[in-house]
Amino acid sequence: MLSRFSGNSQPRWLFPFVVLCLFLLSVLPLGRLALTGLQSLVKGGNHQILLEPSLWLAVWNTLITSLWGTVISVLIGGSFAFLLTLFNVRGRGVLAFLFMLPMMIPPQVTALSWIGMTGPSSTLLKAIGLAPPLGSPQPLYSLGGIALLYGVQNAPLVYLALRASLLSIPRDGVEAARLSGASPRQVLSHIIFPLVMPGLIAGAAISFVSCVGNFGIPAILGIPASIYTLTTLVYSKFASFGASTFGDISILSGLIAVLSILGLLVEERMLRGRDFRVLGLSGPTAAFQLGRLRVPVGILLWIVMAAILFLPLLALVASSLAPAYGVPLTMKTVTFRAYEEIIFRQAITRTAFQNSLLLSSLAALILLCISVPVCYFVVRSGRRVATLVSGLADIPHALPGIVIAVAFILLCAGPLPLVGVTIYGTLWIILLAYCSAFLSVSLRPVVSAFRQLDPSLEEAARLAGAGFIRRMIDILMPLMAPACGASVILVFLIASHELTVSALLWSAGTQTLGVAIYNLDDSGSFNLASALSVLVVVMVIAVMAVLELVADRLPKGVVPWRS
Amino acid sequence: MAQLSLNHLSKSFGAGRPAVNDLSLTIRDGGFLALLGPSGCGKTTVLRMIAGFEQPTGGSIRLGERVLADEKSFIPPEARNMAMVFQSYALWPHMTVAENVGYPLKVRGIGGDARSRKVREALASVRLEDYADRRPAALSGGQRQRVALARCLVTEPDVVLLDEPLANLDRHLRQEMEETFREFHRRSGATMVYVTHDQSEAMALATDVAIMSEGKLLQVGAPEAIYAEPEGRVVGSLIGQGAILSLPIFPSSPRRLDWLSLSHALRPVMQPHPDVRTADVLIRPQDVELAPEGIQAKVETSLYEGERYALRLTLSDGQMLRAFSRLPVRVGELVRVRIGSGWRL
């Protein structure tokens, strides 16, 4: 009766719809996970897993790699954010776009490309005659290697968080400091640095949580050297399926969730007392002049960019063009056989392409249909309800994908109630898990666009006599179309190559692109894995470039890598 | 059409002072009412309750025999047959001017020639026929405002609501738009409710002015009546630039006071008459003139306004008074003033 009896613009089906969506995609799976975890701790015999040294070793590995990964990502991301935002570096726009790429490249592809760049079998090193002798160890198969790649992969997250703070620094504040007689160096250390500290801390926390939940990198770098993090431990427990598996993996996922939450708690602790409301004119702070250093700094940035992006990708391309892993690449040995193989011969990769494209486009469209009503509800309701709803939508995305996968395994292992169909082992369970994990990816651009919309536009339509559906179709959807488009593309971009969720949920015939890359590498077909990765990277860059091209027409905050 | 009446209307948003407190008001059919008050006085909330964007927490709203909102029923804005001009104009940026104006007709299922004819008429009445195919983004502020007006005109609504429609326009454009509003009111004959915090705007446009403060209705009346005979200190200080003096007055004396009784009240007396009570008296600056037979006052500030000097004076007992002078006066100078008229609040 909501709509009859209040000035509320929401139709009466909206509230139940929102509750149902959030229940199915967030509350139910996570509740089920928590329940199974607690039950197996209290009743089942699963508490021995807590006594296994391998578990605590995995916890230690996870912590140490995540911490060092965070440090590296803060160093790289932080310096790029400072230099590209505040200083007059040449080619800032291009550098900024390139710097975002590692975030969107799937982690297992990052790992593969770095393996292709280093070690005794590196096609790239062999081609230039610099490869270490055969038999020497691959240096990346180590905790240090995992931490380094975490750092590279997550540096853009720190960059984005810090850049947002840097851009919100009031220009007049900086100018006032300059007039008070502060030198550029003093302005930097007295004004700018304290003001952007919250952004830096937030970026570090996001990076830490992302490291804890990363699966692709430790799977490719750790498992061959028997180094397990919590995520890969869940995977290996699941692979050797037994009676206690469900209990064990729910406890392990619980641990992963606890570590992530700990990271966020530390963040909150450190942010306390640093809530600087920035007043006054914000905007691109007057660029500091680098003077004589301009050229050297530019060169340095391009060198770092080459090391973390170009060379690994070049190595990946080289590996995909070599006839077999370890064979030197020369003009004579170059072959496109690997591409032929994955596109025309291997049924598995073709299925994987189909599955991933189908899953990610379906997930993107379904999520759009959920996001628009949920967004309307969030923006048009009271602040408290809105915070609760968006919090519930955010949790599954904040938690590592592997936790979501475990939750849906527990939820859907048996036949579904009422319909009696088992979706476990089909594409549908992956689709469901995608919808849960990426709801917040889809929701965020729509909400930020809707918030920027003048509410009187809808009120004018109400007075014109238009009902809810009519207003949606005639007024709101056309105005939100760009943001909706961005939402669809973003979900597609992230879902099309993800590995963490589908690694546990796939079975014969339902493998995704991420799984196919991992399996090809796992079975020793490094060149096929590289070729498939190259195709994925090309796809990612193409989609990102499309978004970048239309970004100026989108409302602020819709494209996540533009602040 | 019918008259719009608000009966004991209240609205509170959670804890604290209610935004609108027990407000009763009747707007006659075809009247043009200005809701005037300082920002935060609840006038916009009243407007939004009439439109149906907010539900009253108490009281009722009626349009003739039809109950728009009370404890039991609520008619959503879609079904109220009202129109509104928003402060931000609320033109839909993805539609052309003609589509914006024609949208209420489209929703009502009116199409084809009938719609385009009505749209053309509405646009002609605001002199925007040539802009039908433009987008709102290509128009100036005043033109957007006129499109918003045309959109109100097109469905012949029972009530037209205007929410500070001139706040975003510059002074020159305001005068032009005021004229457009008056013409619009004359032509359409619709009941209009106009929210503003600018008293000269309210006085110039409306047939009736309602003064609100802190959620309460203080006074309703024709602009001239409100200006000449305000009720109470709050209205007295809101309307015009008068000064309020506390003077000993016989309660039985008329409310309009002349120089004789004022000069009596202003002269210090050793032994006041037992019936005399202190009362608030509103003195408008145009009623104060510099004259040798007047009482003494000291010039505090003197501000040149072009056609005259605006003075702030203090009387011997420290009370403040405003006056105008055609001749320059020095600050600190002692002058004599005669007060031609005062109004007991």
Interface residues (C-beta under 8 A of the other chain):
Chain A: S3 R4 F5 S6 G7 N8 S9 D454 S456 L457 E459 A460 A461 R462 L463 A464 G465 A466 G467 R470 D474 I475 P478 L479
Chain B: R48 M49 A51 G52 F53 E54 Q55 F74 P76 P77 E78 A79 R80 N81 M82 A83 M84 F86 Q87 S88 A90 L91 W92 P93 H94 Y103 P104 V107 R108 R151 T155
